[in-house]
């Protein structure tokens, strides 16, 4: 079993694993969880949790063949720096990962990666990368958020109309027309995103607002791929949609020595 931090205040509750600084539960008081978590997910050292908010860093997808898919942060042990009770409704948790002999063998740069999680009536995630090296490096990254939904047929994603996207299944560059609905596998990287995104379900609307990025990934594995995925029931694709706050493809980040970049997502 991996170690985790549990937060309760007057607004909400959350659980954050030290491995991967992985938020795997967030719910406002007396409401259903906002995040989806697989009932059969592994909570084992070295295995990524299926659901919640995995951190993909310093590489998102398979952009760097020398690194594990989605990078090494999601299975690395973060250090708990602080938990601050801002007020009765707001709690802040800060976790940090620094370069080590193991990370330098995978990725030859010195860095500090800090996640600040603010648990209130909103869930705020701020992922800050600081370059501690003497040379510039590039990163792609994502807060790979799994949202809990009533049923895949009941949801639509608003706020991406007319946005260009890469269809990762066909490698085509296309333009979104209207809302996104789910009737098959969807794996798309939207670009030029600067508006709030809405995930409309039959009984609630989830709002996602990003800063420090202009790309968003929308993903659902559907039936066949869902059956092939680890730590997930065959029918689980009905229960979640991933809307991922990202710096992907052309939206990569170049960080000079002693400089920082913050990817921020606010979910409400």
HUQUIHU-V638096 format. One record per backbone hydrogen bond with DSSP energy under -1.0 kcal/mol. CO is the residue of the C=O (numbers start at 1). NH is the residue of the N-H. If there is no record, write none. Layout:
<<CO	NH> <CO	NH>>
//
This chain:
<<3	18> <5	16> <7	14> <11	29> <12	9> <13	27> <14	7> <15	24> <15	25> <16	5> <18	21> <18	78> <22	17> <23	53> <25	15> <26	34> <27	13> <28	31> <34	148> <36	52> <38	41> <44	47> <50	38> <52	146> <54	144> <56	142> <57	73> <58	140> <61	70> <64	67> <68	71> <70	57> <72	75> <73	76> <76	20> <79	96> <82	94> <84	86> <84	92> <87	90> <88	10> <90	86> <90	87> <91	119> <92	84> <93	117> <94	81> <94	82> <95	115> <96	79> <97	113> <100	104> <101	105> <103	107> <107	109> <110	132> <111	99> <112	130> <113	97> <114	128> <115	95> <116	126> <117	93> <118	124> <119	91> <122	120> <123	267> <124	118> <125	265> <126	116> <127	263> <128	114> <129	261> <130	112> <131	258> <137	255> <139	253> <141	247> <142	56> <143	145> <143	245> <145	243> <146	36> <147	241> <151	154> <156	200> <157	180> <158	198> <160	163> <163	176> <164	191> <165	174> <166	189> <167	171> <172	167> <174	165> <176	162> <180	157> <186	220> <187	168> <188	218> <189	166> <190	216> <197	208> <198	158> <199	206> <200	156> <204	201> <206	199> <207	268> <208	197> <209	266> <211	264> <214	193> <215	246> <216	190> <217	244> <218	188> <219	242> <220	186> <222	226> <223	227> <233	236> <235	238> <236	239> <238	152> <239	149> <241	147> <242	219> <244	217> <245	143> <246	215> <247	141> <248	251> <253	139> <255	137> <256	259> <259	131> <261	129> <263	127> <264	211> <265	125> <266	209> <267	123>>
//
